[in-house]
Amino acid sequence: MMFQRFLPIVFALSLVGCQTATDTLSSSTAPADVSGPAAGAIAGDMAGRFAEQAGSTATPIKLHKDTSEFAVALEAALKGWGFAVVSDEKSANAKDAPKPVELAYSIVAADGQVLARLSTDTMELGRAYSVTDGVATPASPLSLMKRN
């Protein structure tokens, strides 16, 4: 019980070490066991929190090509919030288009919960979720870190 109180703090502290010396984003990953409605619920919640923090939907979002259920759900959720999502270099580097913001994500199962993270070069969002019978519910407050 005491561990659950400190899980959000441990999760937030783990985000601090996510920036590398080259200032590039980590690759995107989602485990196969987060699927179906749980993947959709987590993606929908995280996309909504990302939209709140991003402010404008005018800048396209660049996602890494991935066929996991979470990646597909995240792309759909971001589009639902009004973001243009690109995944290939041609779309991302079109002459007249604004430079897209690269969005990396990770989903990690830990201690009976799923930890979700969205990262850009200016912010990181994270949250823990409980997944029971294929249904995901937030198990921690949103963790937000902004960079200059």
C-alpha positions as a Markdown table, in Angstrom:
| # | Residue | x | y | z |
|---|---|---|---|---|
| 1 | Met | 0.0 | 0.0 | 0.0 |
| 2 | Met | 2.8 | 2.4 | 0.9 |
| 3 | Phe | 4.5 | 1.6 | -2.5 |
| 4 | Gln | 1.4 | 2.9 | -4.4 |
| 5 | Arg | 1.7 | 6.3 | -2.8 |
| 6 | Phe | 5.3 | 6.6 | -4.1 |
| 7 | Leu | 4.7 | 5.1 | -7.5 |
| 8 | Pro | 3.9 | 8.5 | -9.2 |
| 9 | Ile | 7.0 | 10.1 | -7.6 |
| 10 | Val | 9.2 | 7.2 | -8.8 |
| 11 | Phe | 7.6 | 7.5 | -12.3 |
| 12 | Ala | 8.2 | 11.2 | -12.4 |
| 13 | Leu | 11.8 | 10.8 | -11.3 |
| 14 | Ser | 12.3 | 8.2 | -14.0 |
| 15 | Leu | 11.3 | 10.7 | -16.6 |
| 16 | Val | 14.1 | 13.0 | -15.6 |
| 17 | Gly | 16.7 | 10.6 | -16.9 |
| 18 | Cys | 15.0 | 10.2 | -20.3 |
| 19 | Gln | 16.9 | 13.0 | -22.0 |
| 20 | Thr | 20.0 | 11.8 | -23.7 |
| 21 | Ala | 23.3 | 13.7 | -24.3 |
| 22 | Thr | 22.3 | 14.2 | -27.9 |
| 23 | Asp | 19.0 | 15.7 | -27.1 |
| 24 | Thr | 17.1 | 13.3 | -29.3 |
| 25 | Leu | 13.9 | 11.5 | -28.3 |
| 26 | Ser | 13.9 | 7.9 | -27.4 |
| 27 | Ser | 12.3 | 5.4 | -29.8 |
| 28 | Ser | 8.6 | 4.6 | -29.5 |
| 29 | Thr | 7.6 | 1.3 | -28.0 |
| 30 | Ala | 4.4 | -0.4 | -26.9 |
| 31 | Pro | 4.2 | -3.9 | -25.5 |
| 32 | Ala | 1.9 | -6.4 | -27.2 |
| 33 | Asp | 0.0 | -7.1 | -24.0 |
| 34 | Val | -1.5 | -3.6 | -24.0 |
| 35 | Ser | -4.1 | -4.0 | -26.7 |
| 36 | Gly | -7.8 | -3.4 | -27.6 |
| 37 | Pro | -9.9 | -1.2 | -25.4 |
| 38 | Ala | -7.0 | -0.7 | -22.9 |
| 39 | Ala | -4.7 | 0.6 | -25.6 |
| 40 | Gly | -7.5 | 2.9 | -26.9 |
| 41 | Ala | -8.3 | 4.3 | -23.5 |
| 42 | Ile | -4.6 | 5.0 | -22.6 |
| 43 | Ala | -4.0 | 6.6 | -26.1 |
| 44 | Gly | -7.2 | 8.7 | -25.8 |
| 45 | Asp | -6.3 | 10.0 | -22.4 |
| 46 | Met | -2.7 | 10.7 | -23.2 |
| 47 | Ala | -3.6 | 12.4 | -26.5 |
| 48 | Gly | -6.1 | 14.6 | -24.7 |
| 49 | Arg | -3.5 | 15.6 | -22.0 |
| 50 | Phe | -1.0 | 16.3 | -24.8 |
| 51 | Ala | -3.5 | 18.5 | -26.6 |
| 52 | Glu | -4.1 | 20.5 | -23.5 |
| 53 | Gln | -0.4 | 21.1 | -23.0 |
| 54 | Ala | 0.5 | 21.7 | -26.7 |
| 55 | Gly | -2.0 | 24.5 | -27.1 |
| 56 | Ser | -2.0 | 24.7 | -30.9 |
| 57 | Thr | -2.9 | 21.9 | -33.4 |
| 58 | Ala | -1.4 | 23.9 | -36.3 |
| 59 | Thr | 2.0 | 22.1 | -36.1 |
| 60 | Pro | 1.9 | 18.5 | -37.5 |
| 61 | Ile | 3.0 | 15.6 | -35.3 |
| 62 | Lys | 5.5 | 13.1 | -36.5 |
| 63 | Leu | 5.1 | 9.6 | -35.2 |
| 64 | His | 7.4 | 6.6 | -35.7 |
| 65 | Lys | 6.0 | 4.0 | -38.0 |
| 66 | Asp | 4.5 | 1.3 | -35.8 |
| 67 | Thr | 1.7 | -1.2 | -36.2 |
| 68 | Ser | 0.9 | -1.9 | -32.5 |
| 69 | Glu | -2.6 | -1.3 | -31.3 |
| 70 | Phe | -1.4 | 1.5 | -29.1 |
| 71 | Ala | 0.3 | 3.3 | -31.9 |
| 72 | Val | -2.8 | 3.1 | -34.2 |
| 73 | Ala | -5.0 | 4.3 | -31.3 |
| 74 | Leu | -2.6 | 7.1 | -30.5 |
| 75 | Glu | -2.6 | 8.3 | -34.1 |
| 76 | Ala | -6.4 | 8.2 | -34.3 |
| 77 | Ala | -6.7 | 10.0 | -30.9 |
| 78 | Leu | -4.3 | 12.8 | -32.0 |
| 79 | Lys | -6.2 | 13.2 | -35.3 |
| 80 | Gly | -9.4 | 13.4 | -33.2 |
| 81 | Trp | -7.9 | 16.3 | -31.3 |
| 82 | Gly | -7.2 | 18.1 | -34.6 |
| 83 | Phe | -3.5 | 17.3 | -35.1 |
| 84 | Ala | -2.1 | 16.4 | -38.5 |
| 85 | Val | -0.1 | 13.2 | -38.1 |
| 86 | Val | 2.8 | 12.4 | -40.5 |
| 87 | Ser | 5.0 | 9.3 | -40.4 |
| 88 | Asp | 7.3 | 9.4 | -43.3 |
| 89 | Glu | 10.1 | 11.8 | -44.2 |
| 90 | Lys | 8.5 | 13.0 | -47.4 |
| 91 | Ser | 5.4 | 14.3 | -45.6 |
| 92 | Ala | 7.5 | 15.6 | -42.7 |
| 93 | Asn | 9.9 | 17.6 | -45.0 |
| 94 | Ala | 7.4 | 19.0 | -47.5 |
| 95 | Lys | 8.5 | 22.3 | -48.8 |
| 96 | Asp | 5.6 | 24.5 | -47.7 |
| 97 | Ala | 4.6 | 22.5 | -44.6 |
| 98 | Pro | 5.6 | 23.6 | -41.1 |
| 99 | Lys | 8.3 | 21.5 | -39.5 |
| 100 | Pro | 6.5 | 18.7 | -37.5 |
| 101 | Val | 7.1 | 18.0 | -33.8 |
| 102 | Glu | 8.5 | 14.6 | -33.2 |
| 103 | Leu | 6.4 | 12.7 | -30.7 |
| 104 | Ala | 7.9 | 9.6 | -29.0 |
| 105 | Tyr | 5.9 | 7.3 | -26.7 |
| 106 | Ser | 6.5 | 4.4 | -24.5 |
| 107 | Ile | 4.3 | 2.0 | -22.6 |
| 108 | Val | 5.8 | -0.2 | -19.9 |
| 109 | Ala | 4.2 | -2.7 | -17.7 |
| 110 | Ala | 5.6 | -2.4 | -14.1 |
| 111 | Asp | 4.3 | -3.7 | -10.8 |
| 112 | Gly | 0.9 | -4.6 | -12.0 |
| 113 | Gln | 0.4 | -1.2 | -13.7 |
| 114 | Val | 1.1 | 0.3 | -17.1 |
| 115 | Leu | 3.3 | 3.4 | -17.3 |
| 116 | Ala | 2.6 | 5.6 | -20.4 |
| 117 | Arg | 4.9 | 8.4 | -21.6 |
| 118 | Leu | 4.7 | 10.9 | -24.4 |
| 119 | Ser | 7.7 | 13.0 | -25.2 |
| 120 | Thr | 8.6 | 15.9 | -27.5 |
| 121 | Asp | 11.7 | 18.0 | -27.4 |
| 122 | Thr | 9.9 | 20.5 | -25.2 |
| 123 | Met | 7.8 | 18.4 | -22.8 |
| 124 | Glu | 7.2 | 15.0 | -21.3 |
| 125 | Leu | 3.9 | 13.6 | -20.1 |
| 126 | Gly | 3.5 | 10.5 | -18.0 |
| 127 | Arg | 0.9 | 8.6 | -16.2 |
| 128 | Ala | 0.3 | 5.2 | -14.6 |
| 129 | Tyr | -2.8 | 3.2 | -15.5 |
| 130 | Ser | -4.4 | 0.1 | -13.9 |
| 131 | Val | -5.5 | -2.4 | -16.5 |
| 132 | Thr | -8.1 | -4.9 | -15.4 |
| 133 | Asp | -10.0 | -7.2 | -17.8 |
| 134 | Gly | -8.9 | -5.1 | -20.8 |
| 135 | Val | -10.0 | -1.8 | -19.3 |
| 136 | Ala | -7.5 | 0.9 | -18.4 |
| 137 | Thr | -8.1 | 3.6 | -15.8 |
| 138 | Pro | -5.7 | 6.3 | -14.6 |
| 139 | Ala | -3.9 | 5.2 | -11.4 |
| 140 | Ser | -1.8 | 8.4 | -10.9 |
| 141 | Pro | -2.0 | 12.1 | -11.6 |
| 142 | Leu | -0.5 | 13.3 | -14.8 |
| 143 | Ser | 3.3 | 13.9 | -14.6 |
| 144 | Leu | 4.4 | 16.9 | -16.7 |
| 145 | Met | 7.9 | 18.1 | -17.4 |
| 146 | Lys | 8.5 | 21.1 | -19.7 |
| 147 | Arg | 11.9 | 22.0 | -21.2 |
| 148 | Asn | 13.1 | 25.3 | -22.7 |
